[in-house]
Amino acid sequence: MKAIRAYAPASIGNVSLGFDVLGAALAPVDGTRFGDEVEVKEAAHFSLETIGAYAHKLPDDADSNIVTKCYHYFCEKMLNDYKAVSPVAITLHKNLPIGSGLGSSASSIVAAFAALNALFDSPFDDDTLLTMMGELEGQISGSIHYDNVAPCFLGGMTLMTGSPSPVTLSLPLNDQWYYAICYSGISVSTAAARDILPKQVDMATALTFGRQLGVFVHALHSKAFSLAASVMQDVIAEPYRKSLLPGFDEARAFSEREGALAFGISGSGPTVFAVCDSQNQAEKIAAYLDKNYVQNDDGFSHVCQIPKLGTLVSKA
């Protein structure tokens, strides 16, 4: 019986300066697997089993689970293309906390589509899969965006094009940057975090946003990494979203005193990240965040880098 397993890593949405258009995958330097996994195998009828540290946070009704919706959407697309599809048994290993700002829903969605695509002999190319992933992510967040699903699927740091093909472009990475990331343990709804934002921004803010993003992309391609770090400031979302994150200002102040290159909110939060130019610096900041930013026993911190590879697919 054919069976496929897909692992999809956690991710940082926005990366501070790129609201809805920048994203980066995450990989702890200690080798910890940091993402959801989905196993798919041929079966007589469809079923979904959820296991893992955060499975108890998911809806009890399998029909409400986003992975079930991924399967039905995948089947719909297959049938529209006159391709054969059959029932499967799916197991979701829910390893990322929900509402954490770590691309938890994106990880489940990406792993599900990647595993299904592999099981049925890769009927869809990457851009088609990304479009499908973005549409399912939009069902949860309230708007279609790719800043988590794209890096989760492809790895690296990605820039969204706004075009159906290519959906995203890969940006150069600095192998010397480390990311101290910390999940506080509370939950922040993506939809609620979007609702808190203004519906319009003023001209000065729009100009700053465009200038920062342009400089950042140019600096990465030019390997001017100090310049790239200098513009990693969120002028769109952070001024509003930080009110949802207890201890944010103190965490930022400590990280800046320790020489962090940048500090920001991962996606909608509450996870925060500090960009560091050494592993030792990242470990020191992560230890502080673990002690002072974490709100309950669900919180944690990791020292990560951005992996070149995203979703990993193998035979189960």
BELPEMO-V358125 format. One record per residue. N is the residue number from 1. RES is the residue in three letters. D_CENTER is the distance of its C-alpha to the mean C-alpha in whole Angstrom. Layout:
BEGIN
n->[N:N]
res->[RES:RES]
d_center->[D_CENTER:D_CENTER]
END
This chain:
BEGIN
n->[1:2:3:4:5:6:7:8:9:10:11:12:13:14:15:16:17:18:19:20:21:22:23:24:25:26:27:28:29:30:31:32:33:34:35:36:37:38:39:40:41:42:43:44:45:46:47:48:49:50:51:52:53:54:55:56:57:58:59:60:61:62:63:64:65:66:67:68:69:70:71:72:73:74:75:76:77:78:79:80:81:82:83:84:85:86:87:88:89:90:91:92:93:94:95:96:97:98:99:100:101:102:103:104:105:106:107:108:109:110:111:112:113:114:115:116:117:118:119:120:121:122:123:124:125:126:127:128:129:130:131:132:133:134:135:136:137:138:139:140:141:142:143:144:145:146:147:148:149:150:151:152:153:154:155:156:157:158:159:160:161:162:163:164:165:166:167:168:169:170:171:172:173:174:175:176:177:178:179:180:181:182:183:184:185:186:187:188:189:190:191:192:193:194:195:196:197:198:199:200:201:202:203:204:205:206:207:208:209:210:211:212:213:214:215:216:217:218:219:220:221:222:223:224:225:226:227:228:229:230:231:232:233:234:235:236:237:238:239:240:241:242:243:244:245:246:247:248:249:250:251:252:253:254:255:256:257:258:259:260:261:262:263:264:265:266:267:268:269:270:271:272:273:274:275:276:277:278:279:280:281:282:283:284:285:286:287:288:289:290:291:292:293:294:295:296:297:298:299:300:301:302:303:304:305:306:307:308:309:310:311:312:313:314:315:316]
res->[MET:LYS:ALA:ILE:ARG:ALA:TYR:ALA:PRO:ALA:SER:ILE:GLY:ASN:VAL:SER:LEU:GLY:PHE:ASP:VAL:LEU:GLY:ALA:ALA:LEU:ALA:PRO:VAL:ASP:GLY:THR:ARG:PHE:GLY:ASP:GLU:VAL:GLU:VAL:LYS:GLU:ALA:ALA:HIS:PHE:SER:LEU:GLU:THR:ILE:GLY:ALA:TYR:ALA:HIS:LYS:LEU:PRO:ASP:ASP:ALA:ASP:SER:ASN:ILE:VAL:THR:LYS:CYS:TYR:HIS:TYR:PHE:CYS:GLU:LYS:MET:LEU:ASN:ASP:TYR:LYS:ALA:VAL:SER:PRO:VAL:ALA:ILE:THR:LEU:HIS:LYS:ASN:LEU:PRO:ILE:GLY:SER:GLY:LEU:GLY:SER:SER:ALA:SER:SER:ILE:VAL:ALA:ALA:PHE:ALA:ALA:LEU:ASN:ALA:LEU:PHE:ASP:SER:PRO:PHE:ASP:ASP:ASP:THR:LEU:LEU:THR:MET:MET:GLY:GLU:LEU:GLU:GLY:GLN:ILE:SER:GLY:SER:ILE:HIS:TYR:ASP:ASN:VAL:ALA:PRO:CYS:PHE:LEU:GLY:GLY:MET:THR:LEU:MET:THR:GLY:SER:PRO:SER:PRO:VAL:THR:LEU:SER:LEU:PRO:LEU:ASN:ASP:GLN:TRP:TYR:TYR:ALA:ILE:CYS:TYR:SER:GLY:ILE:SER:VAL:SER:THR:ALA:ALA:ALA:ARG:ASP:ILE:LEU:PRO:LYS:GLN:VAL:ASP:MET:ALA:THR:ALA:LEU:THR:PHE:GLY:ARG:GLN:LEU:GLY:VAL:PHE:VAL:HIS:ALA:LEU:HIS:SER:LYS:ALA:PHE:SER:LEU:ALA:ALA:SER:VAL:MET:GLN:ASP:VAL:ILE:ALA:GLU:PRO:TYR:ARG:LYS:SER:LEU:LEU:PRO:GLY:PHE:ASP:GLU:ALA:ARG:ALA:PHE:SER:GLU:ARG:GLU:GLY:ALA:LEU:ALA:PHE:GLY:ILE:SER:GLY:SER:GLY:PRO:THR:VAL:PHE:ALA:VAL:CYS:ASP:SER:GLN:ASN:GLN:ALA:GLU:LYS:ILE:ALA:ALA:TYR:LEU:ASP:LYS:ASN:TYR:VAL:GLN:ASN:ASP:ASP:GLY:PHE:SER:HIS:VAL:CYS:GLN:ILE:PRO:LYS:LEU:GLY:THR:LEU:VAL:SER:LYS:ALA]
d_center->[32:29:26:22:19:16:13:9:8:5:3:5:5:9:10:13:15:13:13:11:12:10:7:7:6:8:11:14:17:19:18:16:14:11:9:11:14:16:20:22:26:29:30:33:31:27:26:23:23:20:20:18:18:16:18:21:18:18:21:24:25:23:24:21:18:16:16:20:19:17:20:23:21:21:25:25:24:26:29:29:29:32:30:31:29:30:29:26:25:22:21:17:16:14:13:10:12:12:11:10:7:5:3:7:8:6:7:10:11:10:12:15:15:15:18:20:20:21:24:25:26:23:25:22:21:17:17:19:16:13:16:16:12:12:15:14:11:13:16:14:13:16:15:14:11:9:7:3:6:8:7:6:9:11:10:11:11:11:13:13:17:18:20:20:21:19:16:14:16:15:16:18:17:19:19:21:18:17:14:15:13:14:13:16:17:17:15:14:14:12:15:17:15:16:19:20:20:23:23:25:25:28:29:29:25:24:26:24:21:22:24:21:19:22:23:20:19:23:23:20:23:26:24:25:23:24:25:21:20:23:21:18:19:17:20:19:17:17:21:20:17:19:22:19:19:22:22:20:23:25:21:21:25:25:22:24:28:26:26:22:21:19:17:14:12:8:8:10:11:13:11:13:13:16:16:20:22:23:22:25:24:20:22:24:21:19:23:23:20:21:24:24:21:20:22:22:22:19:17:17:16:15:16:13:14:12:13:14:14:11:12:15:18:21:24:24]
END
